[in-house]
Amino acid sequence: MSQRFLILSGPVLQRILARMAHEIAEANEDSTRVALVGIQRGGVQLARRLAARLAEIWGHPVPVGELDVSLHRDDLDQRVAPDIQPTVIPFDVTDRTVVLVDDVLFSGRTIRAAMDALNDFGRPRRIQLAALIDRGHRELPIKADFVGKNIPTSPAERIEVVLSESGTEDAVYLERP
């Protein structure tokens, strides 16, 4: 039977997102060329939240897109059937700074797939990565530019990010087998 531990409560998660938004703002002087793209599933709501905070900081709306990477993954042949989610990028990514947003950074393979998928929509000037949780165990040379919290885990453990948009309170859990 697995064990589940609360590692981030809702208020802590909100403070982390506020800090991440300020870090993104500080790193991007030309705020009018920045767009956020949330990786389906967990990154989409986080991208929307970060965009709302950035809009408060910068005083103008920040474009937000949603990206499904299912068909760009390198393990597609090992899955029964990909669970395809919508990809909606309502802006031109060409010559923009695109901040990819994901909930948990683990092996780096999802991010590699996201960069491949993003290139189908144009050529960004720069791609940055924002991850709420970085749990280590990279298999590819990928590093987040903006990290909410580093949480070292074993490969057998699992991180679950629960957001209020799903009908419950914000929380991050560590699950041990």
WOCORFEN-V917763 format. One record per residue. RES is the residue in one letter. OMEGA is omega in whole degrees, 0 to 359 (none if undefined). Layout:
# WOCORFEN-V917763
res->RES omega->OMEGA
res->RES omega->OMEGA
This chain:
# WOCORFEN-V917763
res->M omega->183
res->S omega->177
res->Q omega->181
res->R omega->182
res->F omega->174
res->L omega->178
res->I omega->174
res->L omega->176
res->S omega->179
res->G omega->180
res->P omega->178
res->V omega->179
res->L omega->178
res->Q omega->178
res->R omega->179
res->I omega->179
res->L omega->177
res->A omega->179
res->R omega->180
res->M omega->179
res->A omega->178
res->H omega->178
res->E omega->178
res->I omega->180
res->A omega->180
res->E omega->184
res->A omega->185
res->N omega->183
res->E omega->180
res->D omega->186
res->S omega->182
res->T omega->180
res->R omega->182
res->V omega->173
res->A omega->177
res->L omega->177
res->V omega->178
res->G omega->178
res->I omega->180
res->Q omega->1
res->R omega->190
res->G omega->184
res->G omega->186
res->V omega->180
res->Q omega->178
res->L omega->178
res->A omega->178
res->R omega->179
res->R omega->179
res->L omega->179
res->A omega->178
res->A omega->178
res->R omega->178
res->L omega->177
res->A omega->176
res->E omega->182
res->I omega->186
res->W omega->180
res->G omega->175
res->H omega->180
res->P omega->178
res->V omega->181
res->P omega->180
res->V omega->176
res->G omega->178
res->E omega->185
res->L omega->173
res->D omega->183
res->V omega->187
res->S omega->184
res->L omega->178
res->H omega->182
res->R omega->180
res->D omega->178
res->D omega->183
res->L omega->181
res->D omega->181
res->Q omega->182
res->R omega->180
res->V omega->177
res->A omega->181
res->P omega->177
res->D omega->187
res->I omega->178
res->Q omega->181
res->P omega->168
res->T omega->180
res->V omega->177
res->I omega->187
res->P omega->180
res->F omega->178
res->D omega->181
res->V omega->183
res->T omega->177
res->D omega->176
res->R omega->165
res->T omega->180
res->V omega->176
res->V omega->174
res->L omega->182
res->V omega->176
res->D omega->182
res->D omega->183
res->V omega->175
res->L omega->184
res->F omega->184
res->S omega->184
res->G omega->184
res->R omega->177
res->T omega->180
res->I omega->176
res->R omega->178
res->A omega->180
res->A omega->178
res->M omega->176
res->D omega->181
res->A omega->181
res->L omega->180
res->N omega->175
res->D omega->184
res->F omega->180
res->G omega->182
res->R omega->178
res->P omega->174
res->R omega->183
res->R omega->174
res->I omega->174
res->Q omega->182
res->L omega->174
res->A omega->179
res->A omega->178
res->L omega->181
res->I omega->171
res->D omega->183
res->R omega->177
res->G omega->177
res->H omega->182
res->R omega->174
res->E omega->179
res->L omega->181
res->P omega->182
res->I omega->181
res->K omega->179
res->A omega->175
res->D omega->183
res->F omega->182
res->V omega->176
res->G omega->181
res->K omega->172
res->N omega->179
res->I omega->179
res->P omega->181
res->T omega->169
res->S omega->179
res->P omega->181
res->A omega->180
res->E omega->182
res->R omega->174
res->I omega->177
res->E omega->177
res->V omega->180
res->V omega->182
res->L omega->185
res->S omega->178
res->E omega->178
res->S omega->176
res->G omega->178
res->T omega->179
res->E omega->176
res->D omega->176
res->A omega->171
res->V omega->183
res->Y omega->170
res->L omega->178
res->E omega->178
res->R omega->180
res->P omega->none
